[in-house]
Amino acid sequence: MRRTMRVFIGLVLSCAAAFCLAGGMAAAPALGKSPPELAAAMPKPGAAGTVAAPQLSTLPFGGAGTDPKRIEAALNALPKAEEPNLTASIGGSHSSELYRKLAPLVVLVVTDDGLGSGSLISADGTVLTNNHVILGFDQATVILKPVKEGAAPTDADAFTADVIKVDQVADLALLKIRDWPGWLFVELGDADAVSVGDDVHAIGHPKGETWTYTKGVISAMRNGYSWVYDGEFKHQADVIQTQTPINPGNSGGPLFDDEGRLIGVNSFGEGDAQGLNFAVSVREVRRFLDAADNRYAEAADSQDETEECASAVLFEGRNDADTADIRQTDYDCDDYAEVVELWFDDPAIGYVVELDLDKDGRWEKAVVDSDSDGKWDYSLYDTNADGVVDLRGLHPDGAWEASAYEQV
């Protein structure tokens, strides 16, 4: 049976590291139902999308250079902010300084259909965003952050930009601003330096609330992750899963590391599960920038066909070591068990859920309910896929997602 010996060894090692909490001598629970949060954590079609922008249905895109009427229409459609959108989640001077430094490099991208976010990535006015933000358009309006915090943008802050390159598979797009006067730009980070548990920062325009800052942590790395927006295209890319609060309108905006380097493009979230948000990794961004041509995605199956894919139990029984009841479940209909649940006979170990969402044969996350009370006690992570636990998640509230992390 696949992976059960590695499962057992991994739990023994974690107990040796004092991660297994002592329990009573009650008998181990019978093979039970999977908790509802498990299904929510599985990859499913989901979308952050673009937030609808009113008054843009007649927005003209003809002509060269900057179109004053188009700019005026775009500006009139924005919420009239009277107070800074710097949210209360800013944790101190470091976060405040990051916002002051980076917010001017984050732009608002406006089309007929809505708005999204983007990042200036070069001195010549190149903007990085999501493909779905500009899907169906050759041009868009790019609006810079006003100098005064909380002030409404003016026509001096708005520019016409042309779509110059797309990658539908990874959901990325490049815009080139016309008549660009020159500006600072963000620095791209190193994907290999990114780790689960790192603090991350996002700046964008959730639900049209412009230049909003939020802060969170990286909760997982998902290589080769697949998703679908509203039945449009099949997407696949290396992504970063975060607990950074993002909403429609954040799409296309930057995910920064603690040094202010761009490590991802905030792209989508799982609407049914709070705290499950995803950014396309900077590794994909670098591939996109190096590519000579556009890359187009296959059309996705219809929503009805997608919904027909239900989870399937591939195996139920005992593990190879005969130390636990085990259930292996396939959640995305590819005949691979992304989830292994174990109910250990030893009450000191309890109920364990292992996730192998990148399908490399090694679990990257194991969540433990050591006393089988329905509340999660801790989680273990193998962040570099070497078979060794190197991060522990803390769950003082018993929730599925850890609220803090510590190195092992």
N, C-alpha and C positions, 0 to 999 in steps of 0.2 A: 504494500500500500504506500502510496507516494508521500514522502516527507515526514512520516510519523516518527522515525527514529531521530531526525533532526529536531522535531518538535520536542521530544522527550529530553534530549540532551540540552536544548536551549533552556528549558524550564529548570533542569537540575542546576545548570550554571547560574541562572538568575537567582535561585534559592540560595546557592552558595554565596552570592553577593548580598545576602540579607534582604532580598526583595520579596520573598514569600512571607506573608504574615501568618502567624500562628493562629490556628482555628481550633474549635472544639473537636471532640471525638465523634461528632454525629456522622452518620453514614453519608457518603457522597450522594448528591441528588441524582435522580433518574434523568435520562436523556430528555431534556425539556424543549420548550419553544425558543426559537431565536428571538432576542430582544428586538423591538421595532427600530431602534436606532441603527441596528446593523444594516438593514435594507437601505436606510437613508444614506449611509456612508458609501454605498456601492456606486460605481460609475453608471450614470444614467443620462439620457439627454437632458440638458438644462441650458438656460441662457440668462445672462445679465441683460442682453439686448441693449437697445438705445432708447432713451426716454423720449417720448413724443414732445416735440417743440411746437407750441401753437403759433399761428400766424405765419407759417413758413410755406404754405401751399402755393403761393404765387411768387416765391423767391426766384428771381432770374439768375441764370448762370451764363448768359451769352456775353461776348465781348472780351477784350484783353484787359489785363491790369486789374485794378480794383474798381468794382462797380458800386457807386455810392448808394443806389437804391437797394441793391442786394444787401449791402452792409447794414443799412438802416433797418431793413426788415429783420435781419438776424439779431441785431442789438435790441430791437423792440420786443423780440420774443423771449428775452432772458428775464428771469426773476429779478425784481428790483431789490437788491440786497442793501440794507442800511447798516448792518452790523457785519464785522468780519466773520467769515465762515470757519475760522480756526476753532475746531471743536474742543470740547472740554476734555477729550481723551489725550490731549498733549500732556506729557508727563513731566516736563521740566525744561530747563534751559537748553539742553541738547536737542530735544524735539523742536522747540521753538526756533532754534538756530537753523536746523535742517529745513524747516518750513520757509523761513525767510530767504534762505539760500536757493531752494529748489522750486518754490511755487512759481517764480517768474519764468521758469523753463518748461512749465506745464501749460498746454494750450487747450482752448475749447474748440472742438471741431463741430461745425454745424452744417447739416444738409437739409433738403426738403423734408426728409422723413423724421428727423430728430437731431439729437446731439450726443456727443461722446467726448472723450478726452484724448490727448496726445502729448508727445514729448518732443521737444527740439533736440535733435541728436547731431547736428553739425552746424557750423558757422554759416553755411550757404542757405539756411532756411529749410532743411529737410526735417519733416515731422514723421514720427513713428506712431501708428495707431493700430486698431483692429480693422481687418477687412470688413467685418460686418457693420462697422460704424459708417463706412462710405459705400457700402454695397449698392450698386446700381447707378453710381455717379462718377463722372470724370473730374469733377471739381467740387470744392467745398469752401466754406468760410472758416478761416482760422483766426481766433481771437486771443490776443495776449492779455495777461493779467494787468489790470490797472496798477499804477505805482502806489496809490493810496489804498490801504487795506479796506475792503468793504465798498469801495466806490464802484459805480456802474461803468462798464466798458464804453468807450466812445468810438467814433469812426476811425480815429487815429490808431486804435488798438486792433483793428480788423483788417484782414488781408484775404485776397483770393489765393487758393492753393490748388494745384493740379495733382491728380492721382498719377504717380509715375511708375508704381510697381505694386504687385499684390502677390500674396501667397495664401490662397484660400484654404489649403490643407492646415497650415499652422495658424490661420486667421490673423494675418499681419498685412499691413499696407504702409506704403510710403507716400507722403505728399510733399510737393515742392512749392514753397510760398513764392508768389510773384512779387516783384518790386521790393525784395527783401533788403532792409537796411543793415543787416548784420546783427548778431546777438550772441549771447553766451549759449551753451548747450550742455546737456547732461553727459556724464561719463558712463560708459558701459562697464558693468562689473564682470566678475569671473564666476561662471557657473560652478566650477569645481570648488570654489571657496564658500559656497552656500551650504548651510547645514540646518537640519531640523532643530528647532528651538531658538534660532536666531530671531532677533527683533527686526521687524520690517515696517516700512512706512509707505502710505499711499496718499496721493494728492489727485483729486479729480473733481467731478461735477455731478455727484449723485442726485438723481431726480431734479436736475437743473440747478442745484444749490452749488454755485460756482466756487472753485478753489477751496474745497473742503479737505481737511487733513484728518487721517485716521492712522492708528498705530496698532500693530498686532504681532503675531509670531508665526513662523513657518511650522506647520504641523506635519507635513510630509512632502516627499519628492516623488513625482509620478512620471517616469520615463515611458514614452510611447503611449501616452494616455489618449483615449478616444472619446469624442463627444459630438453632439449634434445640437444646432440651434433651430428650434421650431421646424424641423424637417427639411432644412435648406440644404446643407452640405455635410458630408462626413469629414470631421476634423481629426487630426492626430498630431500630437506634439509632446515634447517634454514639458511638463508643467510643474509649478510650485503650488502646493495646497497651503493656504494660509487661514488664520483666524482673524485676518484684518477685515474690519467691517467695510464692505463695498456694496453698491447698489447700482441699478440701471443709471447710466450716465458716467459711471467710473470706467466703462468699457474703453479700452485703448490707452488708458492712463498708466503711469509708471508705478512699479513696485520698487522701492528703494531699500538698499541695505542700510545698516547703521552708520556707514561712512558716506551715504548720499549717492551711491552708485546705483544705476538702474540694473536690476537683476531679473526683472520680469515685466510683462505687459498684462495688467489686470483685464481679464477677458470674460469670465462667466462664473456663475455660482449655482449651487443646487438649491432651488427655491423651497424644497420640502425639508431642508436640514439647515438650521441656523449655524453659521460658522464654517460652512463648507464653501470656500471661495478659491478660485484658481487663476493663476497668472501664467502666461506662456513664458517659458524660461528664456533668459538672455542667451543661452546656447542656441536656441532656435532663431533668435534675433540675429545673431552673428551669421548663422547659415543663410538666412534670408538676405542680409546685406551683401554677402559674398556671391550669391547666386546671380547668374547672368540674365535669367529670364523669369517671367511670371510662372507661378505654379497653380494649377487649377485642381479643384477637388471634385470627387464624384458626387452626384446628387444623392442625398440621403433617401432612405426608404420613407414611405408615408408614415405619418404619426400612428395610424392604426396598426401598421405592420410592426412598428417599434414597440407599441404597447403589448403586442402579442407575446413578446419575449418575457417569460416569467422565470423566476429563479427555479433551479432544479437541484435536488439533492442527488449527488453522485454516489455517495457511500454513507451508510450508517452502520455502526458496529463497535468493535473494540480496536484499539490501536495495536500496532505490532508488539509493543512491549507489554501489552495486557495490563496497563496501568490506568486506562481511562476509556470512557465511552467517547466516541468520536463521530462527528458529522462533517462531511465535506460538501460544500454548496457552490454551484456555478450560478452567478448572478447576471451574466451577460450573454448566455446562450452560445458559448464557444467550446463547451465540453471541457472547461478547465475550472477547477475549484479555486476560486480566488479567496475563499474563506474556509478555514478549518476551525471548528469548535470542539473543545475538549472538556469533559466533565471528569476530573481526576478523582480516583478513589481516595487519594490522600487529601484530607480536608485542609492541610496546610497549603495546598496549591489551589484547590477550588476549581472555578470555571474560567477557562481561558479561550479567547478568540484571537486567531492569527490571521493576518491579512497579507496576501501576496498579490497586490493589485497591479504590479508591473510584470507579473507572471514570469519571473526569472527562476522559479524553483526555490527561492528563499523568502521567508516572511520578512517584511520590513517593519511590521508593527504587531505587537501582541498586547491585548488589553485584558486585564485580570480582575475578576471578582473573587477575591481570595476566600471570603467567607460565605459566598453564594447567597447574598442578601439582596441581589438585584441592583447593587450600586457598585460602580467601578472603583477599584482601590488604587491601581497604578497601571502604567503601560510601559512597555519596553520597546526600544527602537534599534534596528540595525541600519544606520544611516548611510553606510558606504558599501553595503552588500557583501561584507566579508565573513558573514556568519557569526559575528561577535556583537553582543549587545553593547552599545556605547552611549545610550541616552535613556533616561528614565523620565516618564511623564507623571505628574502629580495630579490627583483627582480628589481634592478635599471635599468637593460638593457631590461626588459620586456620578458626575456627568460623563458621557462617552468621550468627549474631547478633553485632553489635559488642560489645566489652567496655568501650569508652569512646568518647566523642564530643568533637569540637572544632569550634568555629565557623569558618566559611570567611570 
